[in-house]
């Protein structure tokens, strides 16, 4: 007698190769690694991108801001899309969009093409990143398995920056700057292929998209950033500069109006009712503004003035990562006992001191005398704040709103970084123009014929005059960065309060986050 065993019908949306949580976690973590390292891997390549595509230093900031504005502005909408449409489906869509944008960016021949590709990368990252974190909750059961998965996710998030620094240096020096974008293509394709095989689709939840809120906030912040960068080159009285600021005011005002009336707003305004949570977002805004500027300008300094290679630049930034990780572990250990305020105050103060030290950078500064010490102080200060701000942002929030609270903190970091970088670039451009005006007479008196001809064609001063202009602009920009850290410090001192209920909530949150450290 022959028996026929019928194959059980597969549940719609179920993984085609279930029962392999390790592979599923690797796929999710690979997505987060790709998104996280994208910022640092591109930072190291900025001087080479500037040369290849003829960016001005001020316009070069758009290579960073185009990505972070799109990422931060659409991050909450991306998380909402995963809940409504299915997280695996949205996850794969975001990965494919990010991959396509990386391919287009690698082939860019004009500055606008690269900036458009970077913005599209930001859209893909905003779709994929929050969905990746949410997939952990649907893939792993609550308890030790989920805690370990969150630990791996957190470790990838923390280490991604360091990986990006080294990878960016190696790819730029050994191959070409375009490979900092091309490298995402095979990784993204592999993730998109493996996700349906090993990750189950999540249950869909009814809801609405606050597309109007997402678009007005993103467009408003983009207009604001453009206004600052335009002012750095064409002045504050330029018609487009004034028009950009006016447009930003209208769009951001419209955004607040939309959010106050939306049934399911992308940013629930009630999140700002708690003073500790509102202060947390403001502190992150100020610190992120300073952080983006520090990385952007120090990369310019070490490669253009100190003549570091891309690999040397990547290695030179590793102490910042080490300091951040060490301080984050310290804050997580003592946060339940001391509360958030001491860490926010100390961290913001150390960050400000490190930035103040960087205002003394000169053309004769060395890495050891002018860069390493300030970066260590800066990194340790930021590390004290990262875990503290994250746990404070979600402390006391209803479980159904925890995602919005943490997502808003992430969005504050991305948008604050873009806005802060645009302000610092404006200060840099103004100071650089003033210094150039002082250096031109000396250049004209001592330049060789070939240098004079090149200057008449490009308007750029060669070294050593060019180094003086660049360094003066950078040191002056860090004065504005100190003010941004000062905003964070003032908020920590005057707004944040230590409450018994917060200490109890933070104690539980820190215990759950233990594996992530």
Buried (B, 14 or more C-beta within 10 A) or exposed (E): EEEEEEEEEEEEBEBEEBEEBEBBBBBBBBBBBBBBBBBBBBBBBBBBBBEBBEBBBBBBBBBBBBBBBBBBBBBBBBBBBBBBBBBBBBBBBBBBBBBBBBBBBBEBEEBEBBBBBBBBBBBBBBBBBBBBBBBBBBBBEEEEBBBBBBBBBBBBBBBBBBBBBBBBBBBBBEEBBBBBBBBBBEBBBBBBEBBBBBBBBBEBEEEEBBEBBBBBBBBBBBBBBBBBBBBBBEEBEBEEBBBBBEBBBEBBEBBBEBBEEBEEBBBBEEBBEBEBBBBBBBBBBBBBBBBBBBBBBBBBBBBBBBEBEBBBBBBBBBBBBBBBBBBBEBBBEEBBEBBBBBBBBBBBBBBBBBBBBBBEBBBEBEBEEBBBBBBBBBBBBBBBBBBBBBBBBBBBBEEEBEBBBBBBBBBBBBBBBBBBBBBBBBBBBBBBBBBBEEBBEEBEEEBEEEBEEBBEEEEEBBBEBBBBBBBBBBBBBBBBBBBBBBBBBBBBBEBBEEBEEBBEBBBEBBEEBEBBB
